[in-house]
């Protein structure tokens, strides 16, 4: 009788295991889709296009409400001609191509110096044409734009954005975080430029 009970127990265990596996298998496609959606939401939230849109709202003196409407909250810093020019300027420096590139700190500093010179020239030569009423607003506009441009380039420092996106993919696929240990500084690390 014990042999028969043992076989019955094994058969029940096998049926339970199959049932659990069947239930898990049914959820795997849903889990994969949920992971992809979460990753897409995160990437969209960090999209540089949003940064450019926010800069334009600041220059226009507007804020976006929760329902997506744009409300005038103060006087614009410049007219539409200036805002359009700054939009083109920002789109050229804050975009997916930049953040997914590979820059080193020295390159970023060099690019930022050149961009700063160009922006200062653009604003100082055309401030009247752009409807800027107060010359102190030139520094404000310059800073609003350049801080965000620098942040865009810093996202590409050492290909960090690509590494970040890869890390998200690994975390989403595995379902757990994998921490990469930071490299230890060596004696020669002190001599990096």
Secondary structure, DSSP 8 states (H G I E B T S, - for coil): -HHHHHHHHHHHHHHHHHHHHHHHHHHHHHHHHHHHHHHHHHHHHT-HHHHHHHHHHHHHTEEE-TTS-EEE-S--SS-HHHHHHHHHHHHHHSSHHHHTS-B-HHHHHHHHHHHHHHHHHHHHHHTTTTT---THHHHHHHHHHHHHHHHHHHHTBTTHHHHHHHHHHHHHHHSS----------GGGGG--
